[in-house]
Amino acid sequence: MLGTILIILLILLLIGSLPVFPYSRGWGYSGSGIIGLLLIIAIIALLAGWI
């Protein structure tokens, strides 16, 4: 249950950090890249049974 909530939260953070506004396009994908990496780690941990 905790793993599912964590993955949903990370997906929402990933969507929210995409650079879609004109002022944030210059930032690149660094914010969403870090959150995407955390999402991948959380999915692997969930599948491995660590969470």
mmCIF entry with sequence, helices, sheets and N, C-alpha, C, O atoms, coordinates in Angstrom:
data_MODEL
# 
_entry.id   MODEL 
# 
_entity.id                         1 
_entity.type                       polymer 
_entity.pdbx_number_of_molecules   1 
# 
_entity_poly.entity_id                      1 
_entity_poly.type                           'polypeptide(L)' 
_entity_poly.nstd_linkage                   no 
_entity_poly.nstd_monomer                   no 
_entity_poly.pdbx_seq_one_letter_code       MLGTILIILLILLLIGSLPVFPYSRGWGYSGSGIIGLLLIIAIIALLAGWI 
_entity_poly.pdbx_seq_one_letter_code_can   MLGTILIILLILLLIGSLPVFPYSRGWGYSGSGIIGLLLIIAIIALLAGWI 
_entity_poly.pdbx_strand_id                 A 
# 
loop_
_entity_poly_seq.entity_id 
_entity_poly_seq.num 
_entity_poly_seq.mon_id 
_entity_poly_seq.hetero 
1 1  MET n 
1 2  LEU n 
1 3  GLY n 
1 4  THR n 
1 5  ILE n 
1 6  LEU n 
1 7  ILE n 
1 8  ILE n 
1 9  LEU n 
1 10 LEU n 
1 11 ILE n 
1 12 LEU n 
1 13 LEU n 
1 14 LEU n 
1 15 ILE n 
1 16 GLY n 
1 17 SER n 
1 18 LEU n 
1 19 PRO n 
1 20 VAL n 
1 21 PHE n 
1 22 PRO n 
1 23 TYR n 
1 24 SER n 
1 25 ARG n 
1 26 GLY n 
1 27 TRP n 
1 28 GLY n 
1 29 TYR n 
1 30 SER n 
1 31 GLY n 
1 32 SER n 
1 33 GLY n 
1 34 ILE n 
1 35 ILE n 
1 36 GLY n 
1 37 LEU n 
1 38 LEU n 
1 39 LEU n 
1 40 ILE n 
1 41 ILE n 
1 42 ALA n 
1 43 ILE n 
1 44 ILE n 
1 45 ALA n 
1 46 LEU n 
1 47 LEU n 
1 48 ALA n 
1 49 GLY n 
1 50 TRP n 
1 51 ILE n 
# 
_struct_asym.id          A 
_struct_asym.entity_id   1 
# 
loop_
_struct_conf.conf_type_id 
_struct_conf.id 
_struct_conf.pdbx_PDB_helix_id 
_struct_conf.beg_label_comp_id 
_struct_conf.beg_label_asym_id 
_struct_conf.beg_label_seq_id 
_struct_conf.pdbx_beg_PDB_ins_code 
_struct_conf.end_label_comp_id 
_struct_conf.end_label_asym_id 
_struct_conf.end_label_seq_id 
_struct_conf.pdbx_end_PDB_ins_code 
_struct_conf.beg_auth_comp_id 
_struct_conf.beg_auth_asym_id 
_struct_conf.beg_auth_seq_id 
_struct_conf.end_auth_comp_id 
_struct_conf.end_auth_asym_id 
_struct_conf.end_auth_seq_id 
_struct_conf.pdbx_PDB_helix_class 
_struct_conf.details 
_struct_conf.pdbx_PDB_helix_length 
HELX_P HELX_P1 AA1 LEU A 2  ? GLY A 16 ? LEU A 2  GLY A 16 1 ? 15 
HELX_P HELX_P2 AA2 PRO A 22 ? TRP A 27 ? PRO A 22 TRP A 27 5 ? 6  
HELX_P HELX_P3 AA3 SER A 30 ? ALA A 48 ? SER A 30 ALA A 48 1 ? 19 
# 
_struct_conf_type.id          HELX_P 
_struct_conf_type.criteria    ? 
_struct_conf_type.reference   ? 
# 
loop_
_atom_site.group_PDB 
_atom_site.id 
_atom_site.type_symbol 
_atom_site.label_atom_id 
_atom_site.label_alt_id 
_atom_site.label_comp_id 
_atom_site.label_asym_id 
_atom_site.label_entity_id 
_atom_site.label_seq_id 
_atom_site.pdbx_PDB_ins_code 
_atom_site.Cartn_x 
_atom_site.Cartn_y 
_atom_site.Cartn_z 
_atom_site.occupancy 
_atom_site.B_iso_or_equiv 
_atom_site.pdbx_formal_charge 
_atom_site.auth_seq_id 
_atom_site.auth_comp_id 
_atom_site.auth_asym_id 
_atom_site.auth_atom_id 
_atom_site.pdbx_PDB_model_num 
ATOM 1   N N  . MET A 1 1  ? 0.823  -1.191 0.000   1.00 0.00 ? 1  MET A N  1 
ATOM 2   C CA . MET A 1 1  ? 0.000  0.000  0.000   1.00 0.00 ? 1  MET A CA 1 
ATOM 3   C C  . MET A 1 1  ? 0.868  1.256  0.000   1.00 0.00 ? 1  MET A C  1 
ATOM 4   O O  . MET A 1 1  ? 0.614  2.199  -0.749  1.00 0.00 ? 1  MET A O  1 
ATOM 5   N N  . LEU A 1 2  ? 1.891  1.254  0.845   1.00 0.00 ? 2  LEU A N  1 
ATOM 6   C CA . LEU A 1 2  ? 2.786  2.407  0.900   1.00 0.00 ? 2  LEU A CA 1 
ATOM 7   C C  . LEU A 1 2  ? 3.534  2.583  -0.413  1.00 0.00 ? 2  LEU A C  1 
ATOM 8   O O  . LEU A 1 2  ? 3.773  3.710  -0.849  1.00 0.00 ? 2  LEU A O  1 
ATOM 9   N N  . GLY A 1 3  ? 3.905  1.475  -1.043  1.00 0.00 ? 3  GLY A N  1 
ATOM 10  C CA . GLY A 1 3  ? 4.608  1.538  -2.322  1.00 0.00 ? 3  GLY A CA 1 
ATOM 11  C C  . GLY A 1 3  ? 3.737  2.139  -3.414  1.00 0.00 ? 3  GLY A C  1 
ATOM 12  O O  . GLY A 1 3  ? 4.220  2.914  -4.240  1.00 0.00 ? 3  GLY A O  1 
ATOM 13  N N  . THR A 1 4  ? 2.463  1.788  -3.422  1.00 0.00 ? 4  THR A N  1 
ATOM 14  C CA . THR A 1 4  ? 1.539  2.327  -4.419  1.00 0.00 ? 4  THR A CA 1 
ATOM 15  C C  . THR A 1 4  ? 1.361  3.824  -4.244  1.00 0.00 ? 4  THR A C  1 
ATOM 16  O O  . THR A 1 4  ? 1.343  4.572  -5.221  1.00 0.00 ? 4  THR A O  1 
ATOM 17  N N  . ILE A 1 5  ? 1.232  4.257  -3.014  1.00 0.00 ? 5  ILE A N  1 
ATOM 18  C CA . ILE A 1 5  ? 1.088  5.690  -2.737  1.00 0.00 ? 5  ILE A CA 1 
ATOM 19  C C  . ILE A 1 5  ? 2.359  6.436  -3.151  1.00 0.00 ? 5  ILE A C  1 
ATOM 20  O O  . ILE A 1 5  ? 2.291  7.531  -3.708  1.00 0.00 ? 5  ILE A O  1 
ATOM 21  N N  . LEU A 1 6  ? 3.510  5.837  -2.876  1.00 0.00 ? 6  LEU A N  1 
ATOM 22  C CA . LEU A 1 6  ? 4.784  6.452  -3.248  1.00 0.00 ? 6  LEU A CA 1 
ATOM 23  C C  . LEU A 1 6  ? 4.915  6.580  -4.750  1.00 0.00 ? 6  LEU A C  1 
ATOM 24  O O  . LEU A 1 6  ? 5.368  7.614  -5.239  1.00 0.00 ? 6  LEU A O  1 
ATOM 25  N N  . ILE A 1 7  ? 4.535  5.565  -5.488  1.00 0.00 ? 7  ILE A N  1 
ATOM 26  C CA . ILE A 1 7  ? 4.632  5.620  -6.949  1.00 0.00 ? 7  ILE A CA 1 
ATOM 27  C C  . ILE A 1 7  ? 3.661  6.647  -7.524  1.00 0.00 ? 7  ILE A C  1 
ATOM 28  O O  . ILE A 1 7  ? 4.019  7.384  -8.442  1.00 0.00 ? 7  ILE A O  1 
ATOM 29  N N  . ILE A 1 8  ? 2.448  6.706  -7.001  1.00 0.00 ? 8  ILE A N  1 
ATOM 30  C CA . ILE A 1 8  ? 1.487  7.709  -7.471  1.00 0.00 ? 8  ILE A CA 1 
ATOM 31  C C  . ILE A 1 8  ? 2.001  9.119  -7.192  1.00 0.00 ? 8  ILE A C  1 
ATOM 32  O O  . ILE A 1 8  ? 1.885  10.004 -8.040  1.00 0.00 ? 8  ILE A O  1 
ATOM 33  N N  . LEU A 1 9  ? 2.560  9.326  -6.021  1.00 0.00 ? 9  LEU A N  1 
ATOM 34  C CA . LEU A 1 9  ? 3.115  10.630 -5.671  1.00 0.00 ? 9  LEU A CA 1 
ATOM 35  C C  . LEU A 1 9  ? 4.282  11.008 -6.590  1.00 0.00 ? 9  LEU A C  1 
ATOM 36  O O  . LEU A 1 9  ? 4.375  12.155 -7.026  1.00 0.00 ? 9  LEU A O  1 
ATOM 37  N N  . LEU A 1 10 ? 5.159  10.066 -6.883  1.00 0.00 ? 10 LEU A N  1 
ATOM 38  C CA . LEU A 1 10 ? 6.279  10.348 -7.769  1.00 0.00 ? 10 LEU A CA 1 
ATOM 39  C C  . LEU A 1 10 ? 5.831  10.617 -9.200  1.00 0.00 ? 10 LEU A C  1 
ATOM 40  O O  . LEU A 1 10 ? 6.431  11.444 -9.887  1.00 0.00 ? 10 LEU A O  1 
ATOM 41  N N  . ILE A 1 11 ? 4.789  9.932  -9.661  1.00 0.00 ? 11 ILE A N  1 
ATOM 42  C CA . ILE A 1 11 ? 4.261  10.198 -11.001 1.00 0.00 ? 11 ILE A CA 1 
ATOM 43  C C  . ILE A 1 11 ? 3.680  11.599 -11.073 1.00 0.00 ? 11 ILE A C  1 
ATOM 44  O O  . ILE A 1 11 ? 3.892  12.306 -12.058 1.00 0.00 ? 11 ILE A O  1 
ATOM 45  N N  . LEU A 1 12 ? 2.953  12.008 -10.048 1.00 0.00 ? 12 LEU A N  1 
ATOM 46  C CA . LEU A 1 12 ? 2.400  13.368 -10.029 1.00 0.00 ? 12 LEU A CA 1 
ATOM 47  C C  . LEU A 1 12 ? 3.503  14.419 -9.990  1.00 0.00 ? 12 LEU A C  1 
ATOM 48  O O  . LEU A 1 12 ? 3.397  15.456 -10.643 1.00 0.00 ? 12 LEU A O  1 
ATOM 49  N N  . LEU A 1 13 ? 4.565  14.153 -9.222  1.00 0.00 ? 13 LEU A N  1 
ATOM 50  C CA . LEU A 1 13 ? 5.692  15.076 -9.190  1.00 0.00 ? 13 LEU A CA 1 
ATOM 51  C C  . LEU A 1 13 ? 6.399  15.139 -10.537 1.00 0.00 ? 13 LEU A C  1 
ATOM 52  O O  . LEU A 1 13 ? 6.845  16.209 -10.951 1.00 0.00 ? 13 LEU A O  1 
ATOM 53  N N  . LEU A 1 14 ? 6.505  14.015 -11.221 1.00 0.00 ? 14 LEU A N  1 
ATOM 54  C CA . LEU A 1 14 ? 7.143  13.976 -12.533 1.00 0.00 ? 14 LEU A CA 1 
ATOM 55  C C  . LEU A 1 14 ? 6.347  14.793 -13.538 1.00 0.00 ? 14 LEU A C  1 
ATOM 56  O O  . LEU A 1 14 ? 6.929  15.550 -14.315 1.00 0.00 ? 14 LEU A O  1 
ATOM 57  N N  . ILE A 1 15 ? 5.041  14.653 -13.536 1.00 0.00 ? 15 ILE A N  1 
ATOM 58  C CA . ILE A 1 15 ? 4.188  15.417 -14.448 1.00 0.00 ? 15 ILE A CA 1 
ATOM 59  C C  . ILE A 1 15 ? 4.263  16.910 -14.113 1.00 0.00 ? 15 ILE A C  1 
ATOM 60  O O  . ILE A 1 15 ? 4.304  17.752 -15.010 1.00 0.00 ? 15 ILE A O  1 
ATOM 61  N N  . GLY A 1 16 ? 4.280  17.226 -12.832 1.00 0.00 ? 16 GLY A N  1 
ATOM 62  C CA . GLY A 1 16 ? 4.335  18.633 -12.421 1.00 0.00 ? 16 GLY A CA 1 
ATOM 63  C C  . GLY A 1 16 ? 5.661  19.307 -12.692 1.00 0.00 ? 16 GLY A C  1 
ATOM 64  O O  . GLY A 1 16 ? 5.722  20.535 -12.745 1.00 0.00 ? 16 GLY A O  1 
ATOM 65  N N  . SER A 1 17 ? 6.721  18.545 -12.866 1.00 0.00 ? 17 SER A N  1 
ATOM 66  C CA . SER A 1 17 ? 8.030  19.174 -13.067 1.00 0.00 ? 17 SER A CA 1 
ATOM 67  C C  . SER A 1 17 ? 8.434  19.280 -14.531 1.00 0.00 ? 17 SER A C  1 
ATOM 68  O O  . SER A 1 17 ? 9.528  19.758 -14.830 1.00 0.00 ? 17 SER A O  1 
ATOM 69  N N  . LEU A 1 18 ? 7.581  18.846 -15.444 1.00 0.00 ? 18 LEU A N  1 
ATOM 70  C CA . LEU A 1 18 ? 7.915  18.979 -16.864 1.00 0.00 ? 18 LEU A CA 1 
ATOM 71  C C  . LEU A 1 18 ? 7.934  20.459 -17.257 1.00 0.00 ? 18 LEU A C  1 
ATOM 72  O O  . LEU A 1 18 ? 7.059  21.218 -16.840 1.00 0.00 ? 18 LEU A O  1 
ATOM 73  N N  . PRO A 1 19 ? 8.914  20.872 -18.049 1.00 0.00 ? 19 PRO A N  1 
ATOM 74  C CA . PRO A 1 19 ? 9.035  22.299 -18.417 1.00 0.00 ? 19 PRO A CA 1 
ATOM 75  C C  . PRO A 1 19 ? 8.068  22.681 -19.536 1.00 0.00 ? 19 PRO A C  1 
ATOM 76  O O  . PRO A 1 19 ? 8.451  22.697 -20.706 1.00 0.00 ? 19 PRO A O  1 
ATOM 77  N N  . VAL A 1 20 ? 6.826  22.986 -19.189 1.00 0.00 ? 20 VAL A N  1 
ATOM 78  C CA . VAL A 1 20 ? 5.838  23.337 -20.202 1.00 0.00 ? 20 VAL A CA 1 
ATOM 79  C C  . VAL A 1 20 ? 5.571  24.841 -20.263 1.00 0.00 ? 20 VAL A C  1 
ATOM 80  O O  . VAL A 1 20 ? 5.024  25.328 -21.253 1.00 0.00 ? 20 VAL A O  1 
ATOM 81  N N  . PHE A 1 21 ? 5.946  25.576 -19.231 1.00 0.00 ? 21 PHE A N  1 
ATOM 82  C CA . PHE A 1 21 ? 5.723  27.010 -19.232 1.00 0.00 ? 21 PHE A CA 1 
ATOM 83  C C  . PHE A 1 21 ? 6.913  27.716 -19.877 1.00 0.00 ? 21 PHE A C  1 
ATOM 84  O O  . PHE A 1 21 ? 8.037  27.222 -19.788 1.00 0.00 ? 21 PHE A O  1 
ATOM 85  N N  . PRO A 1 22 ? 6.691  28.856 -20.523 1.00 0.00 ? 22 PRO A N  1 
ATOM 86  C CA . PRO A 1 22 ? 7.793  29.520 -21.236 1.00 0.00 ? 22 PRO A CA 1 
ATOM 87  C C  . PRO A 1 22 ? 8.986  29.873 -20.340 1.00 0.00 ? 22 PRO A C  1 
ATOM 88  O O  . PRO A 1 22 ? 10.128 29.787 -20.792 1.00 0.00 ? 22 PRO A O  1 
ATOM 89  N N  . TYR A 1 23 ? 8.754  30.261 -19.103 1.00 0.00 ? 23 TYR A N  1 
ATOM 90  C CA . TYR A 1 23 ? 9.869  30.655 -18.248 1.00 0.00 ? 23 TYR A CA 1 
ATOM 91  C C  . TYR A 1 23 ? 10.683 29.467 -17.770 1.00 0.00 ? 23 TYR A C  1 
ATOM 92  O O  . TYR A 1 23 ? 11.836 29.635 -17.372 1.00 0.00 ? 23 TYR A O  1 
ATOM 93  N N  . SER A 1 24 ? 10.111 28.268 -17.799 1.00 0.00 ? 24 SER A N  1 
ATOM 94  C CA . SER A 1 24 ? 10.841 27.104 -17.300 1.00 0.00 ? 24 SER A CA 1 
ATOM 95  C C  . SER A 1 24 ? 11.453 26.255 -18.412 1.00 0.00 ? 24 SER A C  1 
ATOM 96  O O  . SER A 1 24 ? 12.125 25.265 -18.123 1.00 0.00 ? 24 SER A O  1 
ATOM 97  N N  . ARG A 1 25 ? 11.239 26.620 -19.668 1.00 0.00 ? 25 ARG A N  1 
ATOM 98  C CA . ARG A 1 25 ? 11.803 25.823 -20.755 1.00 0.00 ? 25 ARG A CA 1 
ATOM 99  C C  . ARG A 1 25 ? 13.321 25.911 -20.789 1.00 0.00 ? 25 ARG A C  1 
ATOM 100 O O  . ARG A 1 25 ? 13.981 24.982 -21.256 1.00 0.00 ? 25 ARG A O  1 
ATOM 101 N N  . GLY A 1 26 ? 13.875 26.992 -20.311 1.00 0.00 ? 26 GLY A N  1 
ATOM 102 C CA . GLY A 1 26 ? 15.320 27.141 -20.283 1.00 0.00 ? 26 GLY A CA 1 
ATOM 103 C C  . GLY A 1 26 ? 15.979 26.277 -19.217 1.00 0.00 ? 26 GLY A C  1 
ATOM 104 O O  . GLY A 1 26 ? 17.191 26.068 -19.255 1.00 0.00 ? 26 GLY A O  1 
ATOM 105 N N  . TRP A 1 27 ? 15.211 25.780 -18.283 1.00 0.00 ? 27 TRP A N  1 
ATOM 106 C CA . TRP A 1 27 ? 15.764 24.958 -17.211 1.00 0.00 ? 27 TRP A CA 1 
ATOM 107 C C  . TRP A 1 27 ? 16.130 23.574 -17.716 1.00 0.00 ? 27 TRP A C  1 
ATOM 108 O O  . TRP A 1 27 ? 17.001 22.922 -17.139 1.00 0.00 ? 27 TRP A O  1 
ATOM 109 N N  . GLY A 1 28 ? 15.487 23.110 -18.782 1.00 0.00 ? 28 GLY A N  1 
ATOM 110 C CA . GLY A 1 28 ? 15.745 21.769 -19.287 1.00 0.00 ? 28 GLY A CA 1 
ATOM 111 C C  . GLY A 1 28 ? 14.971 20.726 -18.506 1.00 0.00 ? 28 GLY A C  1 
ATOM 112 O O  . GLY A 1 28 ? 13.983 21.031 -17.837 1.00 0.00 ? 28 GLY A O  1 
ATOM 113 N N  . TYR A 1 29 ? 15.429 19.511 -18.601 1.00 0.00 ? 29 TYR A N  1 
ATOM 114 C CA . TYR A 1 29 ? 14.725 18.396 -17.981 1.00 0.00 ? 29 TYR A CA 1 
ATOM 115 C C  . TYR A 1 29 ? 15.411 17.910 -16.714 1.00 0.00 ? 29 TYR A C  1 
ATOM 116 O O  . TYR A 1 29 ? 15.213 16.761 -16.318 1.00 0.00 ? 29 TYR A O  1 
ATOM 117 N N  . SER A 1 30 ? 16.203 18.741 -16.074 1.00 0.00 ? 30 SER A N  1 
ATOM 118 C CA . SER A 1 30 ? 16.936 18.272 -14.891 1.00 0.00 ? 30 SER A CA 1 
ATOM 119 C C  . SER A 1 30 ? 16.002 17.923 -13.741 1.00 0.00 ? 30 SER A C  1 
ATOM 120 O O  . SER A 1 30 ? 16.216 16.912 -13.072 1.00 0.00 ? 30 SER A O  1 
ATOM 121 N N  . GLY A 1 31 ? 14.988 18.718 -13.493 1.00 0.00 ? 31 GLY A N  1 
ATOM 122 C CA . GLY A 1 31 ? 14.053 18.426 -12.406 1.00 0.00 ? 31 GLY A CA 1 
ATOM 123 C C  . GLY A 1 31 ? 13.258 17.161 -12.645 1.00 0.00 ? 31 GLY A C  1 
ATOM 124 O O  . GLY A 1 31 ? 13.126 16.324 -11.752 1.00 0.00 ? 31 GLY A O  1 
ATOM 125 N N  . SER A 1 32 ? 12.732 17.022 -13.845 1.00 0.00 ? 32 SER A N  1 
ATOM 126 C CA . SER A 1 32 ? 11.942 15.834 -14.140 1.00 0.00 ? 32 SER A CA 1 
ATOM 127 C C  . SER A 1 32 ? 12.835 14.608 -14.292 1.00 0.00 ? 32 SER A C  1 
ATOM 128 O O  . SER A 1 32 ? 12.385 13.484 -14.067 1.00 0.00 ? 32 SER A O  1 
ATOM 129 N N  . GLY A 1 33 ? 14.088 14.808 -14.669 1.00 0.00 ? 33 GLY A N  1 
ATOM 130 C CA . GLY A 1 33 ? 15.008 13.679 -14.780 1.00 0.00 ? 33 GLY A CA 1 
ATOM 131 C C  . GLY A 1 33 ? 15.319 13.063 -13.430 1.00 0.00 ? 33 GLY A C  1 
ATOM 132 O O  . GLY A 1 33 ? 15.387 11.841 -13.297 1.00 0.00 ? 33 GLY A O  1 
ATOM 133 N N  . ILE A 1 34 ? 15.506 13.911 -12.429 1.00 0.00 ? 34 ILE A N  1 
ATOM 134 C CA . ILE A 1 34 ? 15.790 13.418 -11.079 1.00 0.00 ? 34 ILE A CA 1 
ATOM 135 C C  . ILE A 1 34 ? 14.571 12.701 -10.510 1.00 0.00 ? 34 ILE A C  1 
ATOM 136 O O  . ILE A 1 34 ? 14.700 11.639 -9.900  1.00 0.00 ? 34 ILE A O  1 
ATOM 137 N N  . ILE A 1 35 ? 13.394 13.278 -10.708 1.00 0.00 ? 35 ILE A N  1 
ATOM 138 C CA . ILE A 1 35 ? 12.174 12.644 -10.201 1.00 0.00 ? 35 ILE A CA 1 
ATOM 139 C C  . ILE A 1 35 ? 11.891 11.362 -10.971 1.00 0.00 ? 35 ILE A C  1 
ATOM 140 O O  . ILE A 1 35 ? 11.404 10.392 -10.389 1.00 0.00 ? 35 ILE A O  1 
ATOM 141 N N  . GLY A 1 36 ? 12.186 11.338 -12.270 1.00 0.00 ? 36 GLY A N  1 
ATOM 142 C CA . GLY A 1 36 ? 12.020 10.122 -13.052 1.00 0.00 ? 36 GLY A CA 1 
ATOM 143 C C  . GLY A 1 36 ? 12.938 9.010  -12.567 1.00 0.00 ? 36 GLY A C  1 
ATOM 144 O O  . GLY A 1 36 ? 12.541 7.845  -12.524 1.00 0.00 ? 36 GLY A O  1 
ATOM 145 N N  . LEU A 1 37 ? 14.164 9.369  -12.202 1.00 0.00 ? 37 LEU A N  1 
ATOM 146 C CA . LEU A 1 37 ? 15.092 8.390  -11.654 1.00 0.00 ? 37 LEU A CA 1 
ATOM 147 C C  . LEU A 1 37 ? 14.580 7.825  -10.331 1.00 0.00 ? 37 LEU A C  1 
ATOM 148 O O  . LEU A 1 37 ? 14.673 6.621  -10.088 1.00 0.00 ? 37 LEU A O  1 
ATOM 149 N N  . LEU A 1 38 ? 14.040 8.691  -9.478  1.00 0.00 ? 38 LEU A N  1 
ATOM 150 C CA . LEU A 1 38 ? 13.455 8.219  -8.226  1.00 0.00 ? 38 LEU A CA 1 
ATOM 151 C C  . LEU A 1 38 ? 12.256 7.310  -8.477  1.00 0.00 ? 38 LEU A C  1 
ATOM 152 O O  . LEU A 1 38 ? 12.041 6.343  -7.746  1.00 0.00 ? 38 LEU A O  1 
ATOM 153 N N  . LEU A 1 39 ? 11.476 7.621  -9.511  1.00 0.00 ? 39 LEU A N  1 
ATOM 154 C CA . LEU A 1 39 ? 10.329 6.788  -9.858  1.00 0.00 ? 39 LEU A CA 1 
ATOM 155 C C  . LEU A 1 39 ? 10.784 5.408  -10.314 1.00 0.00 ? 39 LEU A C  1 
ATOM 156 O O  . LEU A 1 39 ? 10.188 4.404  -9.922  1.00 0.00 ? 39 LEU A O  1 
ATOM 157 N N  . ILE A 1 40 ? 11.817 5.342  -11.124 1.00 0.00 ? 40 ILE A N  1 
ATOM 158 C CA . ILE A 1 40 ? 12.341 4.053  -11.583 1.00 0.00 ? 40 ILE A CA 1 
ATOM 159 C C  . ILE A 1 40 ? 12.863 3.238  -10.409 1.00 0.00 ? 40 ILE A C  1 
ATOM 160 O O  . ILE A 1 40 ? 12.624 2.033  -10.333 1.00 0.00 ? 40 ILE A O  1 
ATOM 161 N N  . ILE A 1 41 ? 13.580 3.894  -9.489  1.00 0.00 ? 41 ILE A N  1 
ATOM 162 C CA . ILE A 1 41 ? 14.087 3.193  -8.306  1.00 0.00 ? 41 ILE A CA 1 
ATOM 163 C C  . ILE A 1 41 ? 12.940 2.672  -7.453  1.00 0.00 ? 41 ILE A C  1 
ATOM 164 O O  . ILE A 1 41 ? 13.009 1.557  -6.935  1.00 0.00 ? 41 ILE A O  1 
ATOM 165 N N  . ALA A 1 42 ? 11.886 3.469  -7.302  1.00 0.00 ? 42 ALA A N  1 
ATOM 166 C CA . ALA A 1 42 ? 10.738 3.040  -6.498  1.00 0.00 ? 42 ALA A CA 1 
ATOM 167 C C  . ALA A 1 42 ? 10.019 1.865  -7.150  1.00 0.00 ? 42 ALA A C  1 
ATOM 168 O O  . ALA A 1 42 ? 9.569  0.956  -6.453  1.00 0.00 ? 42 ALA A O  1 
ATOM 169 N N  . ILE A 1 43 ? 9.903  1.870  -8.473  1.00 0.00 ? 43 ILE A N  1 
ATOM 170 C CA . ILE A 1 43 ? 9.243  0.758  -9.170  1.00 0.00 ? 43 ILE A CA 1 
ATOM 171 C C  . ILE A 1 43 ? 10.067 -0.518 -9.029  1.00 0.00 ? 43 ILE A C  1 
ATOM 172 O O  . ILE A 1 43 ? 9.514  -1.594 -8.803  1.00 0.00 ? 43 ILE A O  1 
ATOM 173 N N  . ILE A 1 44 ? 11.391 -0.400 -9.164  1.00 0.00 ? 44 ILE A N  1 
ATOM 174 C CA . ILE A 1 44 ? 12.252 -1.576 -8.997  1.00 0.00 ? 44 ILE A CA 1 
ATOM 175 C C  . ILE A 1 44 ? 12.157 -2.103 -7.569  1.00 0.00 ? 44 ILE A C  1 
ATOM 176 O O  . ILE A 1 44 ? 12.096 -3.314 -7.356  1.00 0.00 ? 44 ILE A O  1 
ATOM 177 N N  . ALA A 1 45 ? 12.144 -1.204 -6.593  1.00 0.00 ? 45 ALA A N  1 
ATOM 178 C CA . ALA A 1 45 ? 12.039 -1.640 -5.194  1.00 0.00 ? 45 ALA A CA 1 
ATOM 179 C C  . ALA A 1 45 ? 10.692 -2.299 -4.928  1.00 0.00 ? 45 ALA A C  1 
ATOM 180 O O  . ALA A 1 45 ? 10.611 -3.264 -4.168  1.00 0.00 ? 45 ALA A O  1 
ATOM 181 N N  . LEU A 1 46 ? 9.647  -1.788 -5.544  1.00 0.00 ? 46 LEU A N  1 
ATOM 182 C CA . LEU A 1 46 ? 8.312  -2.385 -5.376  1.00 0.00 ? 46 LEU A CA 1 
ATOM 183 C C  . LEU A 1 46 ? 8.261  -3.768 -5.985  1.00 0.00 ? 46 LEU A C  1 
ATOM 184 O O  . LEU A 1 46 ? 7.709  -4.695 -5.391  1.00 0.00 ? 46 LEU A O  1 
ATOM 185 N N  . LEU A 1 47 ? 8.836  -3.914 -7.176  1.00 0.00 ? 47 LEU A N  1 
ATOM 186 C CA . LEU A 1 47 ? 8.826  -5.221 -7.836  1.00 0.00 ? 47 LEU A CA 1 
ATOM 187 C C  . LEU A 1 47 ? 9.716  -6.233 -7.118  1.00 0.00 ? 47 LEU A C  1 
ATOM 188 O O  . LEU A 1 47 ? 9.431  -7.431 -7.124  1.00 0.00 ? 47 LEU A O  1 
ATOM 189 N N  . ALA A 1 48 ? 10.790 -5.752 -6.504  1.00 0.00 ? 48 ALA A N  1 
ATOM 190 C CA . ALA A 1 48 ? 11.686 -6.646 -5.781  1.00 0.00 ? 48 ALA A CA 1 
ATOM 191 C C  . ALA A 1 48 ? 11.159 -6.994 -4.394  1.00 0.00 ? 48 ALA A C  1 
ATOM 192 O O  . ALA A 1 48 ? 11.678 -7.899 -3.742  1.00 0.00 ? 48 ALA A O  1 
ATOM 193 N N  . GLY A 1 49 ? 10.140 -6.288 -3.944  1.00 0.00 ? 49 GLY A N  1 
ATOM 194 C CA . GLY A 1 49 ? 9.540  -6.575 -2.649  1.00 0.00 ? 49 GLY A CA 1 
ATOM 195 C C  . GLY A 1 49 ? 10.197 -5.838 -1.490  1.00 0.00 ? 49 GLY A C  1 
ATOM 196 O O  . GLY A 1 49 ? 9.974  -6.194 -0.333  1.00 0.00 ? 49 GLY A O  1 
ATOM 197 N N  . TRP A 1 50 ? 10.988 -4.835 -1.773  1.00 0.00 ? 50 TRP A N  1 
ATOM 198 C CA . TRP A 1 50 ? 11.650 -4.059 -0.715  1.00 0.00 ? 50 TRP A CA 1 
ATOM 199 C C  . TRP A 1 50 ? 10.701 -3.070 -0.061  1.00 0.00 ? 50 TRP A C  1 
ATOM 200 O O  . TRP A 1 50 ? 10.906 -2.681 1.088   1.00 0.00 ? 50 TRP A O  1 
ATOM 201 N N  . ILE A 1 51 ? 9.668  -2.663 -0.777  1.00 0.00 ? 51 ILE A N  1 
ATOM 202 C CA . ILE A 1 51 ? 8.706  -1.694 -0.233  1.00 0.00 ? 51 ILE A CA 1 
ATOM 203 C C  . ILE A 1 51 ? 7.430  -2.432 0.110   1.00 0.00 ? 51 ILE A C  1 
ATOM 204 O O  . ILE A 1 51 ? 6.473  -1.821 0.586   1.00 0.00 ? 51 ILE A O  1 
# 
